[in-house]
Amino acid sequence: MALAAQKSVASLMRKTLDRQAALARVKFSFKKKQVEQILLSYVRDGNPEQFNELVKVLRDCPLNDNNFRILFEDSLSCVVLLGRELKPFVDALCGIEWASREEELVEMYSRFVLSLVTAHTYHYSRIMASLIKLFKPDGENWQDSPSPEMVSQWSNIHTIIAQIVAVMPLTSDLLMQTIIDNFPYYKAGCFQNRAYIHNLIWISKYIPSLTEQIMTVIVSKMVDLDANVVDRDKNKQETIFDMEIDGKDEVSETLDYCMLEILKWLEDERDPVLNIFCNVFERVVLPTHGIRHVQFLILYTISINQQCADRIFTNLWLVAAGLHGLGPGALATRRTAASHLAGLLARCVRVPNSRLIQYLRLMADWCHSYLTATQESTVADNTKVHGAFHAICHAIFYLVAFKNHHLFVNKESINFVESLNLPRLVTCNLNPLRTCPPQVTRAFSSVTRSHQVVYCQAIIEKNTRSTLQNAVQKYDEWFPYDPYTLPISGKIIWPLCMEYKDMFKDSDNETQYTSLKRKLEAEDDDYLMPSASQRLASSLSNCISPGFKTSESILI
């Protein structure tokens, strides 16, 4: 009953506001040339009273179509008067609702805006900001595509932006700055962020010279959004309050639909945009550690474009190995590159075994050359100095464990693994197993011992004793291509991801997509609500970070 009463009160208030707005529209009526006379009086005679009253009316009162027509007819006829001193009037015109009006009035507004920015270029920033802000409306999220009414309004806005850039092509830098300045805050919600990204992609289609800059801005904002999802997950582990869970779900939903927009963009535009995204990945995503979702855009990219796959794998290897010609590079970036390389080789369904073998060989040869160059017999165990070596060894261990069904399928493949001379890496004085995440160490040890390739148990036990005697060992347990958990964009990502298969356990060939889809369908339909999100997280809790089973299920 209380809820029904609240709805009734809200309905009455809405009707009252609508009546007041309707009365305001008919309360005044512009006469032809009236606005022009007010502006002339203000500019020539310095009479501010009528001018200030006009500005107040334009700001406070909605305009009916007749007043709108007279206002912009007058404004068009005296554009030359709209200098800097008439900024309040121009600001008021920018705030008038126009995009949803009939075609004739939209065309009139368009002609006025073009005349204004060409006659007074200092109004450009103000006009463009007013147009870009219209891409952040309030509304309800859409599923397949925005409503026809919304698309029509956005189309009107894009038409004006395209016309302005056509007559003033050198203003594209100002347009980009306006786009950056008006990007919604992540707490603005799913609809505003998704609508804004949707329209930025739209801009890139008629101003292709801005495509890379637009993509860079979008991906940078999504990285920030992803980082907030990670932080909220960490906070959730430390609190029991429902509001923390609600916040996480809202941010996750926003990121989910933003990912969906970018995935559709990559699919629709294909090669040109895919190559641009490779640039953005290397510049924005690769140096970022700890995010969980945005990097899956590159997994999608290499899955549908062989040229991009070749480029990404080559560049990741060059960065990880310090061979890109710009110096060895920051250790953190080299470690991150090694993690991305191993994750993509392991997780991406469309990576052929030949590429896996190629990079395992490159990584093993590099590690052996590193040991030889550092005079293995006398080298000190300094993980900071030799961090890149440890990272590449961890990548090898990860791939051998994760791809065990491919690397130990027959005698020929086992001979290849033996040719990597893994015992030398495991037993060297640098001791890469000491810094390797425990779950990877255990899986690698189990796989290699069962095929009599390497025996790691003695070293694992020695490292365990050393850790207990000295201090708690901290491992870098971030695996960039952990199972992807966003449910909407996941329907595109999941079929492209490969699951870890425990070689000691019989299992079916169910893919990550079908597994998660089955689990989601078994729960409530509204899987974006907190309880369902918790259940989704719970459904993945049996797989720790890299997709390996927990230590209890791994033979040592």
N, C-alpha and C positions, 0 to 999 in steps of 0.2 A: 504494500500500500504506500509506504514511504517513497519508494522508487517511482511509482506512478505519479505521486503528488509532485515530486521534483521535476519529472518530465513535463507535467502540466504547467508548472510555474515557468520552466524554461521556454515552453511553447508560447505562453502569454507574453513573456518578455521579448521574444523574437518578433512576435506580431506587433508589439508596441514600437519596437525599434524600426521595423519596416514601415509602419505608418508615419513615424517621425521623419524618416528618410524621404518618403513620398511627399510629405508636406513641404520639406525643405526644397525639393526639386521644383515645386510649383510656387513657392513663396516669392521667387524672383524670376524675372525674365529679361534677358539681354535684348536690347534694341540694336539694330544694325548701326555700325560705326560707333556705338557707345564705348566699347573697349578701346578702340583706336583713339577716341577723344580723351579718355582718361589717361592713356599713356602719353599722348602729346602734351596734355596739361602738366603732367608730372615732369616730363623731360624739359619742356620749354619754359614753363612758368614756375616750376618747383613747387607745385601744389601736391602735398603728400596725402591729404585726407582721403580723397576718392581712390587714390592708388592703394593705400593701405587697406581700405574697405574692400576693394576688389580682390586683393591677395587673400584676405581673410575668408571671403566668400568662396573662392576657388579651393582653399584648403579644407574648409569645413563642410561645404554643401555638395552633395552629388549633383551632377549636371544631367538634365534630360537631353535628348538628341537635338532638340532645337537650339538650346543654349550652347551645346557643344559646337554645333555648326557655326553659329554666329561668332562665338569666341575665337575659333581657329581661322575663320575667314578674315576677321579683323586682325588677328595676330599675323597672318600671312601678309597682309597688305602693309604692315609696318614693321617687318622683320628688321629693317635697317635701324630702328630705334632701340632694339633690344641689346644694348651694350652692357657693360659690367654693372652699371648702376641699377639695372633692372633685374639683377640676379634673383631677388625674392619672387618676382613674377614668373621668371623662367622655371624656378624650382617648383612653384605652384602648378605650372602647366605640366611639368614632368610627373607630378603626383596624380594627375587626373586619369581615371580608368578609361582606357580607349581600345584595348586589344580585343575585347569581346563585342564591340559595336558592329553595326552593319558595314559592309564593304566600302561604301561611299565615304563614311566618316573615318574609317581606318586609312583610306587613301589620302584624305585631307590631312590627317595627323602626320602621315608619312611625308607629305610634301612640306609641311611646316618644319619638321625636324631637319630634313635635308637642307632647306633654305637657311635655317638657323645656324647649323654647324659650318656651312660653307661661308656664310656672311660673318660669323663671329666664332672663330676656331677655339677661342678660350672656353666656349660652352660645351666643347666636345666631351670632356671628362664627365661633366654633369649629366649630359644626355645619355651617354653610354652606360653610366652607372645606373641610371633609372631603368634602362632597358634590361640590363643583366639581372637586376634585382627581381624582375618579373619571372625569372626562372626559379624562384624560390617560393612558390605559392604554398598555401596551406591546403591540405586535402587528404584523401585516403589513398593508400598504396594500390597500385594496379597489378594485375597478374601477367597477362600476355602483352598488352599495349595500353598506353594512356587512352582516356576517353576521347572521342572525336571532338568534343568541345574544347578540351585542353589542347589537343594537337592543333586545332584551328587557331587558337590564341597564340600559341608558341610560333606557329608559322608566320603570323603577322609580325611578331617581334623579330624573327630571323630575317624576314624580308627587309625590314628597315636597317638592321645591322649590316646585311650584305650590301645594301645601297650606299650606306655611309662609307664602308670600306672601299667600295668601288670608286667613289669620287674622291676619297682621301686615303689612298693605299699606304701612305707612310705612317698612318696612325695605328697600325697593327700592334706595335709595342705597347701603346697606351691601352689598347683593347685587352691584351694579355694581362697587364697590371690590374685592370679593372676586374677581370675574371678571378685573379688570385685574391684580390682584396675582398671580394664578395662571396668567396667559397663558404658554404654553410659550416658552422661548428658541428662537430659530430653529434652533440646532444640535441641538435635541431630535429633529429628524428629521421626515420627511413625515407619518408616521402620527399622531404626537401632535398636531402642529399642525393637521392636517386634521380629526382627530377632535374637537379642541377647538372649532374653528370650526363644524363640523357641529352640535355641541350648543349653541353660542351661538345659532345660527340657530333651532334647535329652541326655545330659551327665548323668543326673540322672538315666536314664534307663540302662546304662551299668556300672555305678559306683553307685549302690544303697546306699552305705554307706554315700554318700554325699547328699542324697535327702533332708534331713531336713535342712542342711546348705544352699543348693541351694535355697530351698523354702524361707528360712528366708531372704536371700539376695534379692530375687525377690520381696517379699511382702514389705520389708522395703523400697526398691526403689519406689514401687508403692504407698506406703503411702506418701512418699515425693512428688510424682507426683500429687496425690490427693490433698495434701495440697496446691500445686501450683494452681490447678484448683479452689479451694475455694478462695485463695487470689486474683486470677484474676477476679473472680466473684465480689468480694468486690470492687476491683479497677474499674471494669466496671461501678459500680453504681456511681462512683465518677468522671467519665470522659465520654466524648462524642466522643473521637477519635476512628476511625475505626481500627487503628492498635492495640488497646487494645482488641477489639473484635476478630480480626484475631488471635492474640496470644492465646487467650483463646480457640478458636476452634482447633488450632493445638495441644495444650496440651491435650485437651479433646479427640481428635481423638487418640492420642498416648495412653492415659489411656484406652480408649475404646477397642482398639485392644489387648493391654496387658491383660486386664481383660478377653478377649475372649480366649487368649492362656491358661491362668490359668484354666478357666472353662472347656476347652477341656481336659486339663491335669487331673483335678479332675474326669471328666467323664470317661476318658480312663483307668486310673489306679485304680479307685474306692477305695476299703477299705484301702489298705496300705497308699496311699497318703492322703486320707481323714483324717485318724487318725493323720498323721503327721501335716496336716494343722491345726487341733485342737490345737496342741502344739504351732504352729506359731501364730495362732490367739491370744491365751492367753498371749504370750510373746511379740508380736509386735503390734497387732492391738488394743487389749483391753486397754492398757494404753494411747492410742492416742485419743485425743478429737477433734471433729470438722470436721473430714473427712466425705465424702458423698457417696463414692462408694466402696472402697476396702472391707468394712465390709460385703457387700452383698455376698462375697464368703462364709462366714460362714452360711448365710441364705441358700445358695445353698447346702452346705455340710449337714446341718441338714435336708434338704428336701429329700435327697436321701440316708441317712444313719441313722437309728434309734439309733444305738449305739452312734454315734457322737452327736446326738440330746440330748440323756440322759446325756452324759458327759458335754456338753456345758451348758445346763440349770442348772445342779447341780453346776458346778464350778462358773457360774455367780452369782448364789444365795449365795454361800458360800463367795464369795468376797464381794458382796454388803452388806451382813449381818455381815461381819467381823468374819466368823466362820471357816475360812480355816486353823486355827491352827498356823498361822504365825503372830499373833497379829492382831489388827483391820485393819491395812493397811492404805494407804494414802486415805484421804477423796476424792480427785479427782478421784482416781481409783474406789472407791466404788460407787461414783455417776455415773461414766461411765458404770460400770457393771450393775447398776440398769436400766440405760437407754437402754443398749443392751438387757437385760432380757425382759423388757416391750415391746421393739420394735419387738423382735423376736416372742414373744407370740402373739402380735397383728397382725403382718404383714404376718408371714409365713402361707401360705395356708395349709400346711401339718401338722400343729400342732393341735392335737386333743383337743376337749373341755375339756377332762379329765385332760390334763396337765395344761390348763389355770386355771381350778378350783383348782388344786393342788397348784399352785404357788400363786394364789390370797389368798388362805387360809394361806400358809406359810408367806406371806408378812404381812397380817393382824394380824396374831398371833404374829409375831415379833414386829410389831409396838405397839400392846397393851402391850406386855411384857416390851417394852422399856418405855412406859409411866408409867407403874406400878413401874418399877425399878428406874425411875428418880423422883418419887413422884410428880406426875402431878400437884397437887394443888399448889405447891410452886416453880416449876421449872421456870427458867428465859428463856425468848425467845432469845436464842443465836443461830443464824443459822450456825455459824462456828462450835460450839461445837456439835450441833445436826444436822449437815448437812446430815449424813447418814439417819437419821429418815425422814427428809424432802424428800430426794431422793426416798426412798422406798414408802412414801405416794404418791408422784407424780406418781410413777409407778402404784400404785393401781388406782389412779384417771384416769390416761391415759387408762388403760385397761378397766375399767368400762365404760368409754365413748366410746372408740374405738370398743369394743366388745358388744355394747348394744344389737345388734340383737341376740346374743347368750345368754347373761346373763338375758334377760328379755323376753324370748320366752314363758314361761309358769309359772304357780304358783310355781312349784318346784324350778326353777332357781331363781325366785324372792326371795323365802325363803332363798336360799343360799346367795344371796347378802345381805339380811337383817341380816343373821347370822354373817357377817363380822363386824357388829357394826361400820359402817362407821361414824355415828353421833359423836361418841367419838373422832375419829381422826380429824374430821372437826372442832369440837368445843374446842379441847384441847388448853391449854395455849401456846403450841409450834406453833400453827396456821400455819400448812403447806400450807394452801391456799394462804397465803400472799406471798410465794416465788414460787408458782406454775405458769407456763406460762399462761397468760390470756386465750389463746384459749382452753387450756385443762380445766382450771377452768370453763369456760362458758359451754363447752360441758358436763362436769361432772355434773355441777349444773342443766342443762336442763334435762338430762337423769334421774338423781336421784329424782328431784322434780316431774317429770311427773309420776313416779312410787311410789311416796310418801315414798322414802327410806331415803333421807336426804334433808334438806332445808338449802341452802348455801347462799341465797341472802343477809341476814342481815350481815353475816360475810364478804361477798364480798364488800358490800357498806362501811362497817367499814374500811376494808383494803384500799379501794380506797381513803377515806378521810385521812387516816393516811399517805398514800403515797404522796398525794397532799400537806399536811402540812409539811412533812419532806424533802424528796428528791425524785428524779426520781428513781423508782424501776427498777433494772436490773434483767432480768430473763435469766436462762439458756435455750434457745430455740433451742438447738441442739437435734434433734431426729434422731438417727443413721440410721433408716430405712425409711427415707422420700422417696417419689417417686423417683425411679431410672431413670435418664434421659439420660444415654448414649445409643444411638440408636442401635448399632450393638450387643454388649453384652447384651443389654436390651431384645433382643428377647429370650434369655435364662432365664433371671431373671424375667421378667414381669409375666409369667404365675404362678410363685411361690409366688407372692405378693398379699396380700389382700388389698382392698381399704376400706377407711372409708365410712360408710353409715350413713347419717343423718337420725335418726329415725323419724324425723318430715317431711321428704320429701320422696315422692314415687320415687323410682328409679329402673332401670332395674338391671340385674345382670352382666352388662358389666365389665369385668376384667380390671385391669390396663393395661395389655398387649394389649387387643383389643382396648381399648380407645386410648392409645398412638399410636398404629399402625395405627388406623384409622386417627388420626390427622396428622401423618407423611405422610401417603399416599395422604392426601388431599392437602399437600403442594408440593413444587418442589421436584423432585426426588433426587436432590443433597442436602440432608439434612445435610451434614457436613459443608456446606458453612455458613458464618456468618449470613446471613439473615435468613436461615432456622433454625439455632440454636437459634436465637432470637425468632423465632416463636414457637419453641418447648418450650422454657422457658415461653413464654407468655401463651401457652396452659395449663401450670400447675399453672399459677399465681392465679387461683381461689381457689387453695388448699394451705393453709399456712402450716407451717413446718410439723406438725404431720399428716397431711392429713385431718384435720378438716376444715370445711368451715369458712369463715371469720365471724367476730363477728356480722355483720349485719344480718346474716341468722340464728343466734342461739337465741332461746327464753331465756329470763332471767326472 
